[in-house]
Amino acid sequence: MADITVYALSTCPYCRQARGYLTERDVAFDVVELDKLTGQERADAVERVKKLSGGTSVPVIVHGEQVIVGVNQFQSSHEVPMPIQKIDEHIEGEQVARVRALRLRRDADAHARALVALNDAARSGQNVMPKIVDAARAWATTGEISGVLREVFGKHQEVLVI
């Protein structure tokens, strides 16, 4: 049994990279592939990862009881406040007025054609970048372009895997 254990998922590219790094340096290690475990064995391994690294992200590389690599392992003991940007209501109102004016003066037919072309490209699996550029040239807003893509591809939903 090796001194180093890598807790990983078989499909995780970062886990493969970590194993490759250790292999290239001729470091002996054991791998616990969490997604291949079942029942109590899996529950125990996941609990160990949480205890060692403070989270459920992988890979977690452990030497004995010391975590060498773990996403949540090296967090600051004091929380640094994140400044929140506040937009002045007056400025927000001005921007809303500019977008409304843009929508009135742009060529509505060219705008609609560009968004339909983007939708068609996305549905057919084509490269959408040229169609995004065309839509922007037709004065489509970022929200309108994103809305078309969201309609076709859906909204990303994070899937937690452990």
Summary of the structure (lengths in Angstrom):
residues: 162
radius of gyration: 24.7
end to end distance: 23.9
largest distance: 71.6
contacts: 374
relative contact order: 0.10
helix: 52%
strand: 11%
